[in-house]
Protein backbone atom coordinates (compact mmCIF):
# COMPACT_ATOMS: atom_id res chain seq x y z
CA UNK A 1 0.00 0.00 0.00
CA UNK A 2 2.82 2.40 0.86
CA UNK A 3 4.38 2.36 -2.64
CA UNK A 4 1.00 3.27 -4.18
CA UNK A 5 0.42 6.10 -1.70
CA UNK A 6 3.96 7.37 -2.15
CA UNK A 7 3.89 7.23 -5.96
CA UNK A 8 0.24 8.26 -6.32
CA UNK A 9 0.12 11.07 -3.75
CA UNK A 10 3.45 12.08 -2.23
CA UNK A 11 5.55 12.22 -5.41
CA UNK A 12 3.15 14.25 -7.57
CA UNK A 13 1.52 16.44 -4.88
CA UNK A 14 4.27 17.10 -2.37
CA UNK A 15 7.42 16.56 -4.41
CA UNK A 16 6.22 17.88 -7.76
CA UNK A 17 7.39 14.75 -9.55
CA UNK A 18 5.88 12.19 -11.86
CA UNK A 19 4.33 9.05 -10.43
CA UNK A 20 6.18 5.81 -11.09
CA UNK A 21 3.43 3.95 -12.92
CA UNK A 22 5.44 0.75 -13.08
CA UNK A 23 5.80 0.73 -9.29
CA UNK A 24 2.09 1.41 -8.89
CA UNK A 25 1.07 -1.34 -11.31
CA UNK A 26 3.39 -3.85 -9.62
CA UNK A 27 1.85 -3.07 -6.25
CA UNK A 28 -1.84 -2.93 -7.19
CA UNK A 29 -2.10 -6.73 -7.27
CA UNK A 30 -0.37 -6.97 -3.90
CA UNK A 31 -2.77 -4.36 -2.57
CA UNK A 32 -5.76 -6.38 -3.75
CA UNK A 33 -4.42 -9.43 -1.91
CA UNK A 34 -4.10 -7.35 1.27
CA UNK A 35 -7.58 -5.92 0.84
CA UNK A 36 -8.98 -9.46 0.47
CA UNK A 37 -7.54 -10.26 3.92
CA UNK A 38 -9.01 -7.06 5.38
CA UNK A 39 -12.36 -7.76 3.71
CA UNK A 40 -12.57 -11.33 4.99
CA UNK A 41 -11.67 -10.27 8.51
CA UNK A 42 -14.02 -7.28 8.51
CA UNK A 43 -16.89 -9.44 7.24
CA UNK A 44 -16.85 -11.06 10.70
CA UNK A 45 -15.71 -8.22 12.94
CA UNK A 46 -16.39 -4.49 13.19
CA UNK A 47 -12.71 -3.67 13.57
CA UNK A 48 -9.49 -5.42 12.55
CA UNK A 49 -8.77 -7.11 15.90
CA UNK A 50 -12.32 -7.57 17.17
CA UNK A 51 -15.47 -5.62 17.80
CA UNK A 52 -13.49 -2.87 19.49
CA UNK A 53 -11.12 -0.21 18.21
CA UNK A 54 -7.52 -1.29 18.75
CA UNK A 55 -3.96 -0.45 17.85
CA UNK A 56 -4.45 -2.54 14.70
CA UNK A 57 -7.04 -0.05 13.44
CA UNK A 58 -5.07 2.98 14.55
CA UNK A 59 -1.97 1.78 12.72
CA UNK A 60 -3.68 0.60 9.51
CA UNK A 61 -6.27 3.35 9.09
CA UNK A 62 -3.97 6.24 8.06
CA UNK A 63 -2.48 4.40 5.08
CA UNK A 64 -5.87 3.21 3.85
CA UNK A 65 -7.20 6.73 4.28
CA UNK A 66 -4.31 8.15 2.26
CA UNK A 67 -4.86 5.50 -0.40
CA UNK A 68 -8.32 7.01 -0.92
CA UNK A 69 -6.64 10.31 -1.76
CA UNK A 70 -4.76 8.80 -4.69
CA UNK A 71 -6.08 8.17 -8.20
CA UNK A 72 -6.11 4.48 -7.20
CA UNK A 73 -8.48 4.83 -4.24
CA UNK A 74 -11.31 3.35 -6.28
CA UNK A 75 -9.72 -0.07 -5.76
CA UNK A 76 -11.43 0.01 -2.35
CA UNK A 77 -14.86 0.02 -4.02
CA UNK A 78 -14.60 -3.76 -4.41
CA UNK A 79 -14.38 -4.20 -0.63
CA UNK A 80 -17.62 -3.11 1.09
CA UNK A 81 -16.55 -4.26 4.56
CA UNK A 82 -13.32 -2.28 4.28
CA UNK A 83 -15.33 0.77 3.27
CA UNK A 84 -17.70 0.23 6.23
CA UNK A 85 -14.67 -0.06 8.54
CA UNK A 86 -13.28 3.19 7.14
CA UNK A 87 -16.63 4.90 7.72
CA UNK A 88 -16.81 3.58 11.30
CA UNK A 89 -13.33 4.85 12.09
CA UNK A 90 -13.98 8.19 10.37
CA UNK A 91 -17.17 8.59 12.44
CA UNK A 92 -15.31 8.49 15.74
CA UNK A 93 -15.17 11.89 17.50
CA UNK A 94 -11.39 11.81 17.98
CA UNK A 95 -10.82 11.06 14.30
CA UNK A 96 -13.13 13.91 13.31
CA UNK A 97 -11.08 16.28 15.49
CA UNK A 98 -7.83 15.12 13.92
CA UNK A 99 -9.27 15.50 10.41
CA UNK A 100 -10.20 19.12 11.17
CA UNK A 101 -6.66 19.77 12.41
CA UNK A 102 -5.20 18.16 9.29
CA UNK A 103 -7.25 20.49 7.05
CA UNK A 104 -5.81 23.53 8.82
CA UNK A 105 -2.29 22.34 7.99
CA UNK A 106 -3.08 21.15 4.46
C-alpha positions, 0 to 999 in steps of 0.5 A: 500500500505504501508504494502506491500512496507514495507514488500516487500522492506524495511524489506528484503532490508534495514533491512535484514529480511524476508518479512511477506507474510501473511501481504502482502497477506492480503493487496494485495486485499486492494491494488487492491481496491485502484488501482481500484479507481485510475484507474477509476479517471485517466481514466477521468483525467491526474492527481489525482485531475484534469488535473494538477499536484497537492499535491494529485499526489505529496503525492501519487506518492512516495508510488506507485513508491516504490511499483514498486520496490517490487516483487508485483509491477506487480499488477500495470500491470492491471491498464493502466491509473495508469501506464500512470499517473506514466509515466507522473509524472516520465517524469516531469523535477523535478522528473527526477532530484530527481531520479538522486539524489536518485540514488547517495544515493542508 
